[in-house]
Amino acid sequence: MSEFRIHHDVNELLSLLHVRGGDGAEGYIDLLQKHRTPYVTTTVSAHSAKVKLAEFSKTPEDFLRKYEELKSKNVRNLDPLVYLLSKLCEDKETLQCLQQNAKERSESSASTTTTTTSYTLPQTSTKMSMQELDELRKKLGNVTASSNAPLPAEVTRKMLRDKHNKKNPTQPNPVFPNWVYDRPALLGDFITSPTPPGDPALAVGTMPPAAQEQALVEDLLCVLVGVDGRDITAQPVLGRQNRSFIVDSTLDMSVKELVNRILPVASYYSTITRFIEEKSSFEYGQVNHALTAAMRTLMKEYLILVTQLEHLQRQGLLSLQKLWFYIQPTMRTMEILASIASSVDKGECMGGSTLSLLHDRTFNYTGDSQAQELCLYLTKAASVPYFEILEKWIYRGIIKDPYSEFMVEEHELQKEKIQEDYNDKYWDQRYTIVQHRIPSFLQKMADKILSTGKYLNVVRECGRDVTCPDAKEVLYTLKERAYVEQIEKSYNYASKVLLAFLMEEKELVSRLRSIKHYFLMDKGDFFVHFMDLTEEELKKPVDDIVPPRLEALLELALRMSTANTDPFKDDLKIDLMPHDVITQLLRVLAIETKQEKAIINADPTDAALSGLEAFSFDYIVKWPLSLIINRKALTRYQMLFRHMFYCKHVERLLCNVWISNKDFKQYSLRSPKWFAAAFALRQRMLNFVQNIQYYMMFEVMEPTWHIMENNLKTASNIDDVLCHHTSFLDNCLKDCMLTNPELLRIFSKLMAVCVKFTNCMQRFTQSMRLERLSLEQGTMDGPPSQSEHADEAEKKRLTTKFLAEYVDALQSDSGFEATISKFDSNFSMLLLDLLDKLSIYSTNDCEHSMISIIYRLDFNGFYTERLEKMAIERSQKAAA
């Protein structure tokens, strides 16, 4: 059972039991996954569990009747469920808890019903007469009988036909003409009439015993082939009932007893004939067609036997005792055939479910060699069309399943939409397994069968015809290893073909390296060129940016850098996103949480989104590489790229502040305290951003990439490749702190503080430059003389003096020192908060890779004392 299925079942159980609080679903799921073991039920354990439950039940007859009914319908997992219930009966504490829970739920549902629904009760002043009571009882009985009665055959056929035509509108099912169903004489079963045939004037009981016996032998020979006799007539049947017969009551008791022993064969014949005629219709599928064909062959043998008995009767050599003697070996065969027909009919089995029922019957008759041989013959015959579909799927990757019987179902999905489809539906949903169509003997191999055909189908979709060289006919056998080996051989071939096709012909690893160059910022010189070229364009609001201009600048940067050697560089495109990266990440992380609606319905804050905040790369990936590099994977790459691109942008802003601050060294300022604090803060911010970038690129992405690259070399199939690639992206997102909303919010605030600080410093530098330009208005024509050199030096000294005074006045008037101090305190507080949260997550969640960030940012122990103090305060609060 998959993890998703366990998660779904646990949630369903908790909701049915109305359980709230506690550890929640996740705690129970972890316990189940740790302690689950493969349960293989046996006939003995299932029988003992059934007996135990019957003893525990207040109505054991009803329980056993229901169990047999479900067993006859071939309900899957019935025995494991009975075994589980028997174990629950032994656990008194669990039983008491369940009883209390049922009582509380019934009380709550009763209170809800009384508050929401009002009933109008009849007047109780008049008593109901016995006649009215009988009429009411009859009406209720008729309603119950009609609700339990099976649907007529024509209605069932129409439902199956409509269901098939809805799935395959281009290939409607063929239909028999109406006269096939309108002429009952064609069915080979009894034609019942309201008046019994024969001469009522001469009763058979008045004849001598020898004449009675001869008359009954003749009647029995007719009844055994579905024709009413003179003194034995068939009763009409409703739905799936067994045929019963009326025997003349005046018969001699000894003769009547012998006749009643033989009549079950006629009842079995009627059941089998009706089953063959009904299931031979196109709507019931090829497996049922093959089963009925095998039964028809056996019925021919049965009719030959009856013909031989009739020949003996005409020669006067067949007595009633001889008839009973000759018919006994056939009785067991007819009983088994009728039992199988009834079970298939009750369970409404088709395809794989029919084969499961036959397989289980074959194993259940292990002690009876003749019965097992009969069931084995039927199962082999019925499995031929199913195995033909299986062979085409595992050897060529083609599904030809006109009646929707095969375990793998095909859905109409277009592979061209993989680029736009975030949910990656093609690989996961184009071909899916339908559980109830899996034959029980192929249950263990179901996943391999699905993967084998999928692998071959991908190669076929690329225009290459593939056929497994080890293709052999798959035949049903009680020794499962025979067809298991065939499936494994075809699976190994299919996985090898597709892997070689993607790795060698489609150059998957080279494609991934190309994506790494751009999305993970592998090509440093390309990004320097690109950011220099697009800096002015990306400063504009996103609505004012012209995408073709950005595409042209991207093309220029690619040609001017080492990225020019990349053969796939032309697949790189520009994408302007509707949200900034932090909003996008928080929206993704809020999916299926309490905050999801709040974040989606929040007021849009990205109305004035700049080009830098909206900028991202996109990549064109064609089939079949889009199976691996799908939209989901590209979105993860985009998140990583946008995160690092914004960090790189903040680093450039801080470096520009560092360049502009170099001009201040020539001024002798009177109060340089605020200036030194601003320089120190800028350096701390630059150290923070550069170390974060170094950590993400060299301690997360590069090592994880090398691990993935090595894993891809040893991958044996495409699912392993998908798993390694997804694991690489997930680990990168997690270790880059992009999957933790708390860390992400703190980091975004730190980045915002850095950007605001650079804007403040740039405004101050800009005002100084304007003042300097206003002071330096002089111009010189020609080379300066010695006196002009002296004047120029004096002018420069006076300009520097005036600028120093201007700067001092500016900072004192605008409270610049307080502003820098506020930036410093905000940055320090947020950085401490980040380090504290990182230490908590690295300890509690065993995220040891995050410890290296703490060591990088606190390389000299500057924050250690304050972090220890915060940890002590937290532990004291927890203790309190």
DAWO-V933462 format. One record per residue. PHI is phi in whole degrees, 0 to 359 (NA if undefined). PSI is psi as a letter, one per 30 degrees, with the letter a starting at -180 (NA if undefined). Layout:
phi=PHI psi=PSI
phi=PHI psi=PSI
//
This chain:
phi=NA psi=k
phi=285 psi=l
phi=297 psi=e
phi=299 psi=e
phi=295 psi=e
phi=299 psi=e
phi=301 psi=e
phi=296 psi=e
phi=295 psi=e
phi=295 psi=e
phi=298 psi=e
phi=297 psi=e
phi=295 psi=e
phi=296 psi=e
phi=290 psi=e
phi=293 psi=e
phi=276 psi=f
phi=57 psi=h
phi=275 psi=k
phi=232 psi=l
phi=76 psi=a
phi=70 psi=a
phi=283 psi=f
phi=77 psi=a
phi=298 psi=e
phi=299 psi=e
phi=297 psi=e
phi=292 psi=e
phi=296 psi=e
phi=299 psi=e
phi=297 psi=e
phi=297 psi=e
phi=289 psi=e
phi=286 psi=e
phi=250 psi=g
phi=286 psi=k
phi=227 psi=l
phi=295 psi=k
phi=261 psi=k
phi=244 psi=j
phi=284 psi=l
phi=240 psi=l
phi=299 psi=e
phi=293 psi=e
phi=295 psi=e
phi=294 psi=e
phi=293 psi=e
phi=295 psi=e
phi=294 psi=e
phi=296 psi=e
phi=296 psi=e
phi=297 psi=e
phi=292 psi=e
phi=297 psi=e
phi=294 psi=e
phi=284 psi=f
phi=287 psi=k
phi=285 psi=f
phi=234 psi=i
phi=298 psi=e
phi=296 psi=e
phi=294 psi=e
phi=297 psi=e
phi=295 psi=e
phi=296 psi=e
phi=293 psi=e
phi=298 psi=e
phi=295 psi=e
phi=297 psi=e
phi=294 psi=e
phi=295 psi=e
phi=292 psi=f
phi=274 psi=g
phi=61 psi=h
phi=290 psi=k
phi=286 psi=l
phi=59 psi=g
phi=291 psi=e
phi=295 psi=e
phi=300 psi=e
phi=294 psi=e
phi=298 psi=e
phi=297 psi=e
phi=297 psi=e
phi=296 psi=e
phi=294 psi=e
phi=292 psi=e
phi=294 psi=e
phi=297 psi=e
phi=283 psi=f
phi=268 psi=j
phi=296 psi=e
phi=295 psi=e
phi=295 psi=e
phi=299 psi=e
phi=297 psi=e
phi=296 psi=e
phi=294 psi=e
phi=295 psi=e
phi=296 psi=e
phi=297 psi=e
phi=296 psi=e
phi=295 psi=e
phi=296 psi=e
phi=293 psi=e
phi=294 psi=e
phi=295 psi=e
phi=293 psi=e
phi=292 psi=e
phi=293 psi=e
phi=295 psi=e
phi=295 psi=e
phi=294 psi=e
phi=292 psi=f
phi=278 psi=f
phi=256 psi=f
phi=234 psi=k
phi=241 psi=k
phi=248 psi=k
phi=258 psi=j
phi=278 psi=k
phi=289 psi=l
phi=294 psi=k
phi=258 psi=g
phi=286 psi=f
phi=257 psi=k
phi=274 psi=k
phi=274 psi=k
phi=285 psi=l
phi=296 psi=e
phi=295 psi=e
phi=296 psi=e
phi=295 psi=e
phi=296 psi=e
phi=297 psi=e
phi=297 psi=e
phi=295 psi=e
phi=296 psi=e
phi=297 psi=e
phi=297 psi=e
phi=297 psi=e
phi=295 psi=e
phi=297 psi=e
phi=297 psi=e
phi=297 psi=e
phi=291 psi=e
phi=288 psi=e
phi=272 psi=f
phi=292 psi=k
phi=290 psi=l
phi=291 psi=k
phi=300 psi=l
phi=299 psi=e
phi=294 psi=e
phi=292 psi=e
phi=298 psi=e
phi=298 psi=e
phi=296 psi=e
phi=298 psi=e
phi=296 psi=e
phi=294 psi=e
phi=295 psi=e
phi=296 psi=e
phi=293 psi=e
phi=294 psi=f
phi=291 psi=e
phi=283 psi=e
phi=235 psi=i
phi=295 psi=f
phi=276 psi=f
phi=233 psi=i
phi=291 psi=l
phi=292 psi=k
phi=292 psi=l
phi=229 psi=k
phi=291 psi=k
phi=294 psi=l
phi=298 psi=e
phi=296 psi=f
phi=296 psi=e
phi=267 psi=f
phi=277 psi=f
phi=251 psi=j
phi=296 psi=f
phi=293 psi=f
phi=281 psi=f
phi=281 psi=f
phi=82 psi=g
phi=252 psi=l
phi=295 psi=k
phi=255 psi=j
phi=276 psi=k
phi=232 psi=l
phi=295 psi=f
phi=253 psi=k
phi=292 psi=k
phi=289 psi=l
phi=106 psi=l
phi=262 psi=j
phi=290 psi=f
phi=291 psi=e
phi=249 psi=j
phi=279 psi=k
phi=291 psi=f
phi=290 psi=f
phi=278 psi=f
phi=281 psi=l
phi=291 psi=l
phi=305 psi=e
phi=295 psi=e
phi=292 psi=e
phi=302 psi=e
phi=297 psi=e
phi=295 psi=e
phi=294 psi=e
phi=290 psi=e
phi=298 psi=e
phi=295 psi=e
phi=298 psi=e
phi=295 psi=e
phi=297 psi=e
phi=289 psi=e
phi=295 psi=e
phi=294 psi=f
phi=246 psi=g
phi=85 psi=g
phi=236 psi=k
phi=295 psi=k
phi=266 psi=a
phi=283 psi=e
phi=248 psi=f
phi=236 psi=j
phi=234 psi=k
phi=273 psi=k
phi=275 psi=k
phi=297 psi=k
phi=244 psi=k
phi=247 psi=k
phi=65 psi=b
phi=258 psi=g
phi=290 psi=l
phi=281 psi=k
phi=287 psi=k
phi=241 psi=l
phi=228 psi=l
phi=251 psi=k
phi=252 psi=k
phi=307 psi=k
phi=285 psi=f
phi=274 psi=g
phi=295 psi=l
phi=296 psi=k
phi=300 psi=e
phi=293 psi=e
phi=294 psi=e
phi=298 psi=e
phi=297 psi=e
phi=292 psi=e
phi=296 psi=e
phi=295 psi=f
phi=288 psi=e
phi=276 psi=f
phi=301 psi=e
phi=305 psi=e
phi=297 psi=e
phi=295 psi=e
phi=296 psi=e
phi=297 psi=e
phi=300 psi=e
phi=298 psi=e
phi=298 psi=e
phi=294 psi=e
phi=296 psi=e
phi=298 psi=e
phi=296 psi=e
phi=298 psi=e
phi=293 psi=e
phi=289 psi=e
phi=283 psi=f
phi=281 psi=f
phi=294 psi=l
phi=300 psi=e
phi=293 psi=f
phi=270 psi=f
phi=92 psi=l
phi=289 psi=e
phi=295 psi=e
phi=294 psi=e
phi=299 psi=e
phi=294 psi=e
phi=295 psi=e
phi=293 psi=e
phi=296 psi=e
phi=295 psi=e
phi=295 psi=e
phi=299 psi=e
phi=298 psi=e
phi=293 psi=e
phi=293 psi=f
phi=297 psi=e
phi=298 psi=e
phi=296 psi=e
phi=293 psi=e
phi=297 psi=e
phi=299 psi=e
phi=296 psi=e
phi=297 psi=e
phi=295 psi=e
phi=295 psi=e
phi=295 psi=e
phi=298 psi=e
phi=296 psi=e
phi=294 psi=e
phi=291 psi=f
phi=276 psi=f
phi=76 psi=g
phi=254 psi=g
phi=245 psi=j
phi=261 psi=l
phi=294 psi=e
phi=294 psi=e
phi=295 psi=e
phi=301 psi=e
phi=296 psi=e
phi=295 psi=e
phi=289 psi=f
phi=274 psi=f
phi=299 psi=e
phi=299 psi=e
phi=284 psi=f
phi=301 psi=e
phi=296 psi=e
phi=297 psi=e
phi=295 psi=e
phi=296 psi=e
phi=294 psi=e
phi=298 psi=e
phi=294 psi=e
phi=296 psi=e
phi=296 psi=e
phi=299 psi=e
phi=295 psi=e
phi=294 psi=e
phi=296 psi=e
phi=292 psi=e
phi=295 psi=e
phi=281 psi=f
phi=49 psi=h
phi=282 psi=k
phi=215 psi=k
phi=58 psi=b
phi=298 psi=e
phi=291 psi=e
phi=296 psi=e
phi=294 psi=e
phi=298 psi=e
phi=298 psi=e
phi=296 psi=e
phi=297 psi=e
phi=296 psi=e
phi=298 psi=e
phi=300 psi=e
phi=288 psi=e
phi=293 psi=f
phi=266 psi=h
phi=301 psi=e
phi=280 psi=f
phi=250 psi=j
phi=295 psi=e
phi=292 psi=e
phi=296 psi=e
phi=293 psi=e
phi=297 psi=e
phi=296 psi=e
phi=295 psi=e
phi=295 psi=e
phi=297 psi=e
phi=295 psi=e
phi=293 psi=e
phi=298 psi=e
phi=293 psi=e
phi=289 psi=f
phi=279 psi=f
phi=302 psi=e
phi=296 psi=e
phi=294 psi=e
phi=289 psi=f
phi=295 psi=e
phi=296 psi=e
phi=297 psi=e
phi=298 psi=e
phi=297 psi=e
phi=286 psi=e
phi=276 psi=f
phi=259 psi=f
phi=228 psi=f
phi=77 psi=g
phi=242 psi=k
phi=253 psi=k
phi=235 psi=i
phi=232 psi=i
phi=293 psi=f
phi=246 psi=g
phi=54 psi=h
phi=249 psi=f
phi=285 psi=l
phi=294 psi=f
phi=260 psi=k
phi=248 psi=k
phi=260 psi=k
phi=242 psi=k
phi=280 psi=j
phi=228 psi=k
phi=266 psi=k
phi=290 psi=f
phi=292 psi=f
phi=271 psi=g
phi=298 psi=e
phi=299 psi=e
phi=264 psi=f
phi=270 psi=j
phi=292 psi=e
phi=278 psi=f
phi=55 psi=h
phi=289 psi=f
phi=299 psi=e
phi=291 psi=e
phi=275 psi=f
phi=238 psi=f
phi=297 psi=e
phi=234 psi=k
phi=230 psi=l
phi=267 psi=k
phi=257 psi=j
phi=301 psi=e
phi=287 psi=f
phi=265 psi=f
phi=277 psi=k
phi=298 psi=k
phi=300 psi=f
phi=280 psi=f
phi=248 psi=g
phi=302 psi=e
phi=292 psi=f
phi=260 psi=g
phi=301 psi=e
phi=296 psi=e
phi=292 psi=e
phi=297 psi=e
phi=299 psi=e
phi=294 psi=e
phi=302 psi=e
phi=295 psi=e
phi=297 psi=e
phi=299 psi=e
phi=294 psi=e
phi=295 psi=e
phi=299 psi=e
phi=295 psi=e
phi=295 psi=e
phi=297 psi=f
phi=271 psi=g
phi=90 psi=g
phi=250 psi=k
phi=275 psi=k
phi=238 psi=k
phi=219 psi=k
phi=296 psi=k
phi=290 psi=f
phi=265 psi=g
phi=294 psi=k
phi=226 psi=l
phi=293 psi=k
phi=266 psi=k
phi=239 psi=k
phi=288 psi=k
phi=208 psi=l
phi=290 psi=f
phi=270 psi=j
phi=299 psi=f
phi=300 psi=f
phi=298 psi=e
phi=278 psi=f
phi=297 psi=e
phi=296 psi=e
phi=296 psi=e
phi=295 psi=e
phi=294 psi=e
phi=298 psi=e
phi=293 psi=e
phi=295 psi=e
phi=297 psi=e
phi=295 psi=e
phi=297 psi=e
phi=294 psi=e
phi=292 psi=e
phi=296 psi=e
phi=292 psi=e
phi=296 psi=e
phi=296 psi=e
phi=296 psi=e
phi=286 psi=e
phi=285 psi=e
phi=265 psi=e
phi=284 psi=e
phi=264 psi=f
phi=53 psi=h
phi=299 psi=e
phi=296 psi=e
phi=296 psi=e
phi=296 psi=e
phi=296 psi=e
phi=296 psi=e
phi=298 psi=e
phi=296 psi=e
phi=296 psi=e
phi=304 psi=e
phi=259 psi=e
phi=283 psi=f
phi=255 psi=g
phi=56 psi=h
phi=285 psi=e
phi=263 psi=j
phi=294 psi=e
phi=294 psi=e
phi=298 psi=e
phi=289 psi=e
phi=297 psi=e
phi=299 psi=e
phi=295 psi=e
phi=289 psi=e
phi=295 psi=e
phi=287 psi=e
phi=256 psi=g
phi=301 psi=e
phi=292 psi=e
phi=293 psi=e
phi=283 psi=f
phi=285 psi=f
phi=289 psi=l
phi=300 psi=l
phi=298 psi=f
phi=288 psi=f
phi=268 psi=f
phi=279 psi=k
phi=261 psi=j
phi=304 psi=e
phi=300 psi=e
phi=294 psi=e
phi=297 psi=e
phi=298 psi=e
phi=293 psi=e
phi=293 psi=e
phi=297 psi=e
phi=300 psi=e
phi=295 psi=e
phi=296 psi=e
phi=295 psi=e
phi=288 psi=f
phi=270 psi=f
phi=240 psi=a
phi=292 psi=f
phi=295 psi=f
phi=296 psi=f
phi=279 psi=f
phi=284 psi=k
phi=291 psi=f
phi=253 psi=g
phi=296 psi=f
phi=288 psi=f
phi=276 psi=f
phi=280 psi=k
phi=228 psi=l
phi=265 psi=k
phi=222 psi=k
phi=256 psi=j
phi=275 psi=l
phi=281 psi=f
phi=227 psi=l
phi=284 psi=l
phi=295 psi=e
phi=293 psi=e
phi=297 psi=e
phi=299 psi=e
phi=294 psi=e
phi=294 psi=e
phi=294 psi=e
phi=295 psi=e
phi=290 psi=f
phi=274 psi=f
phi=298 psi=k
phi=61 psi=h
phi=234 psi=l
phi=293 psi=f
phi=276 psi=f
phi=299 psi=e
phi=294 psi=e
phi=297 psi=e
phi=288 psi=e
phi=292 psi=e
phi=273 psi=g
phi=293 psi=l
phi=296 psi=k
phi=294 psi=k
phi=256 psi=g
phi=256 psi=g
phi=295 psi=e
phi=257 psi=h
phi=294 psi=k
phi=275 psi=l
phi=298 psi=e
phi=296 psi=e
phi=286 psi=e
phi=267 psi=f
phi=288 psi=k
phi=202 psi=l
phi=266 psi=l
phi=227 psi=l
phi=219 psi=k
phi=273 psi=k
phi=236 psi=k
phi=255 psi=l
phi=296 psi=k
phi=263 psi=g
phi=296 psi=f
phi=293 psi=f
phi=294 psi=e
phi=271 psi=e
phi=266 psi=i
phi=271 psi=a
phi=297 psi=e
phi=296 psi=e
phi=294 psi=e
phi=296 psi=e
phi=296 psi=e
phi=294 psi=e
phi=301 psi=e
phi=296 psi=e
phi=298 psi=e
phi=297 psi=e
phi=297 psi=e
phi=297 psi=e
phi=297 psi=e
phi=288 psi=e
phi=296 psi=e
phi=291 psi=e
phi=299 psi=e
phi=296 psi=e
phi=296 psi=e
phi=296 psi=e
phi=298 psi=e
phi=297 psi=e
phi=298 psi=e
phi=293 psi=e
phi=293 psi=e
phi=296 psi=e
phi=296 psi=e
phi=299 psi=e
phi=295 psi=e
phi=292 psi=f
phi=289 psi=f
phi=299 psi=f
phi=295 psi=f
phi=288 psi=f
phi=294 psi=f
phi=277 psi=f
phi=259 psi=k
phi=269 psi=i
phi=280 psi=k
phi=283 psi=e
phi=235 psi=i
phi=279 psi=g
phi=297 psi=e
phi=296 psi=e
phi=291 psi=e
phi=296 psi=e
phi=295 psi=e
phi=295 psi=e
phi=297 psi=e
phi=295 psi=e
phi=295 psi=e
phi=300 psi=e
phi=292 psi=e
phi=295 psi=e
phi=297 psi=e
phi=296 psi=e
phi=298 psi=e
phi=298 psi=e
phi=294 psi=e
phi=293 psi=e
phi=291 psi=e
phi=297 psi=e
phi=297 psi=e
phi=299 psi=e
phi=299 psi=e
phi=295 psi=e
phi=278 psi=e
phi=256 psi=f
phi=250 psi=f
phi=246 psi=d
phi=289 psi=e
phi=296 psi=e
phi=298 psi=e
phi=294 psi=e
phi=296 psi=e
phi=296 psi=e
phi=297 psi=e
phi=297 psi=e
phi=297 psi=e
phi=293 psi=e
phi=293 psi=e
phi=295 psi=e
phi=293 psi=e
phi=260 psi=g
phi=296 psi=k
phi=257 psi=f
phi=207 psi=l
phi=289 psi=f
phi=294 psi=e
phi=296 psi=e
phi=298 psi=e
phi=301 psi=e
phi=296 psi=e
phi=295 psi=e
phi=294 psi=e
phi=295 psi=e
phi=297 psi=e
phi=300 psi=e
phi=292 psi=e
phi=296 psi=e
phi=294 psi=e
phi=296 psi=e
phi=296 psi=e
phi=291 psi=e
phi=287 psi=f
phi=271 psi=g
phi=66 psi=g
phi=264 psi=f
phi=251 psi=g
phi=247 psi=j
phi=301 psi=e
phi=294 psi=e
phi=296 psi=e
phi=295 psi=e
phi=294 psi=e
phi=296 psi=e
phi=296 psi=e
phi=295 psi=e
phi=293 psi=e
phi=298 psi=e
phi=297 psi=e
phi=295 psi=e
phi=297 psi=e
phi=297 psi=e
phi=294 psi=e
phi=296 psi=e
phi=297 psi=e
phi=295 psi=e
phi=296 psi=e
phi=297 psi=e
phi=294 psi=e
phi=292 psi=e
phi=296 psi=e
phi=295 psi=e
phi=296 psi=e
phi=296 psi=e
phi=295 psi=e
phi=295 psi=e
phi=296 psi=e
phi=295 psi=e
phi=295 psi=e
phi=295 psi=e
phi=296 psi=e
phi=291 psi=f
phi=279 psi=e
phi=265 psi=i
phi=263 psi=f
phi=291 psi=k
phi=230 psi=l
phi=233 psi=k
phi=252 psi=k
phi=85 psi=l
phi=289 psi=k
phi=288 psi=k
phi=272 psi=a
phi=293 psi=e
phi=293 psi=e
phi=293 psi=e
phi=300 psi=e
phi=295 psi=e
phi=296 psi=e
phi=295 psi=e
phi=295 psi=e
phi=296 psi=e
phi=296 psi=e
phi=296 psi=e
phi=295 psi=e
phi=293 psi=e
phi=299 psi=e
phi=298 psi=e
phi=295 psi=e
phi=296 psi=e
phi=294 psi=e
phi=298 psi=e
phi=295 psi=e
phi=296 psi=e
phi=295 psi=e
phi=298 psi=e
phi=294 psi=e
phi=296 psi=e
phi=289 psi=e
phi=286 psi=e
phi=288 psi=e
phi=267 psi=g
phi=63 psi=h
phi=295 psi=e
phi=296 psi=e
phi=294 psi=e
phi=296 psi=e
phi=297 psi=e
phi=297 psi=e
phi=293 psi=e
phi=303 psi=e
phi=298 psi=e
phi=294 psi=e
phi=297 psi=e
phi=297 psi=e
phi=298 psi=e
phi=296 psi=e
phi=293 psi=e
phi=294 psi=e
phi=297 psi=e
phi=299 psi=e
phi=298 psi=e
phi=297 psi=e
phi=296 psi=e
phi=295 psi=e
phi=297 psi=e
phi=295 psi=e
phi=294 psi=e
phi=293 psi=e
phi=293 psi=f
phi=273 psi=e
phi=287 psi=e
phi=263 psi=g
phi=57 psi=h
phi=272 psi=i
phi=291 psi=f
phi=294 psi=f
phi=285 psi=f
phi=297 psi=e
phi=296 psi=f
phi=295 psi=e
phi=299 psi=e
phi=295 psi=e
phi=287 psi=e
phi=283 psi=f
phi=247 psi=h
phi=293 psi=f
phi=248 psi=g
phi=75 psi=g
phi=296 psi=e
phi=260 psi=f
phi=300 psi=e
phi=298 psi=e
phi=291 psi=e
phi=294 psi=e
phi=296 psi=e
phi=297 psi=e
phi=295 psi=e
phi=294 psi=e
phi=295 psi=e
phi=298 psi=e
phi=295 psi=e
phi=294 psi=e
phi=294 psi=e
phi=297 psi=e
phi=296 psi=e
phi=294 psi=e
phi=294 psi=NA
//
